Amino acid sequence: MKLADMGHFWVGLEHKKMPYGTVLAGQMYVQYMIPAQVRHPYPIVLVHGGGGSMLHYMGIGEQIRVGALLRAGRISSLSRRSSGPRSRAVSS
C-alpha cells in the first residue's frame, strides 16, 4: 500500500493554569493518511470514543481496518478524544 501523505495535527488546544502547572485541555489529536490513488471524493473519519488506544482501527480484532479503507482509495482520518493517551501536561 502506497501513501501520498500522512501526518497528524491537534484541534481545540487550550492551556489551562492549575496549581501544579499548566495543562492542555479540550484538545483532540487527529492522524490522517492519504492513499497514493484516491478513488473516493470524501474521507472516512473514525472518531475514537472508548478507553483504548485506537488499535482496533489498525487491524486488531474484527473491527474496521484502516488499511482496507486506504487500499480502497479512501482518505482516512483517526481522532482521539481529549482525555486519551496523547493528552499530557505541559510544564509551566
Secondary structure, DSSP 8 states (H G I E B T S, - for coil): --EEEEEEEEES-EEEEETTEEEEES-EEEEEEEESS--SSS-EEEE--SSS-SGGGGTSTTS--HHHHHHTT--EEEEE-TTSTT--EE--
